[in-house]
Amino acid sequence: MSYQPREAAIVIAKNEAHHIADCVASLRWADEVIVCDNFSEDDTAALAQQAGARVVARYPHQDFAQAHNLALEMVTKADWVFFVDADERATLELAEEIKGIITRD
């Protein structure tokens, strides 16, 4: 049996209710989808959770570099991490390309 690397997709979001469900849906190919919600005042966290993401709510950070580093600490079951903005979508072609690249020796 060969080793199969696992992927996590992370979205750092604030007040992205209008984007988050579609974003999370486009990441279902990842083994773990995490939304780090930065004190949203809309339904971002609830919609992300309904879409199937693990939500880390009330996620404070001072800058984007700190946000990314803290988000990496939330990953529990992945060898590779893919950061996505809430207004982005991962196509099936992109998912296949990522999986192909990380499974090569």
N, C-alpha and C positions, 0 to 999 in steps of 0.2 A: 504494500500500500504506500503510495507516494504522499509526501507532505503537500498540503494545499494551503497556501498563504491566505490570510483573512484580511479583509479591508474594513476600515471604518470611514464613514463620511461625517464631517462635522460642519455645522452651520452655526455661525455666531450671529445672533439676530437681536434687533430691537425694533418693536413696532412694525413688524413685517407680516401682519395678519393677511394682507392681500396677496402675498407671495408664498408663504411658508408651506401650505398644504401641497401645492404643485411641486415645489422644490423637494420636499421630503418624498413625495411619490416618485420623483425621477431618480431617487437614490435607493430604491428598494433592493437593488442588486447588491448593495454592500451588506456585509455581515452585521454591521452595527451602524445605526444612524443616530447621531447625537445632535440635539439643538441646544445651544448654550444661550439662554435668553437673558439679555441684559436689561432687566427692569422694564420690560414692555408695559405700556399702558393700554394695550389693546388685547386681543385674544390670541396673540402669537403662540404662547406656550400651550394653551388648550388645543388649538388647531394642529400644532406640531405633534402633540401626543396622540390626538385622534387619527392623524395620518400615519402613525406607527413609529415615531421617533421616541427615543429616550430623551426627556427634557431635563436639563439642569437649569432650574429657574432661579431668578434673582441672582444672576451671575455677574458680580461686579468686576470691572477692570478699568485701568487708567488709560491704556492705549492698546492699539491693535496687536503689538508684539506680545504684551502681557496676556491679552485675550487668547491668542493662539497657544502660548505656553501653558496657560491654565487649562485650556480645552484638551490639550494632549494628555493631561493627567486624568481626564474623564474616560479615556479609552480603556476598555477592560478586556476586549477579546479580538485584537487586530494587530497585524504585523505592519500594515501600511495604512496611512491616513491621507484622506483626500478632503481638503477644505473647499467649501462651496459657499458662495454668497447666496442669500435668500432669493435674489432675483435671477439666479442662474438655474439652468436645468441640465442634468446629465442625460444625454441621449443613450440609447441602447448601443450605438456604435462606440461611443466613448467608454461605456462600461465594458464592452468586449475588448477594446484596446487595452484598457487598464488591466483587466484580468489576464490578458495574453502577455503583457509585459512583465507582470510580477510573478508569473508562473514559469518564466524562462529561467534556465540555469545561468 
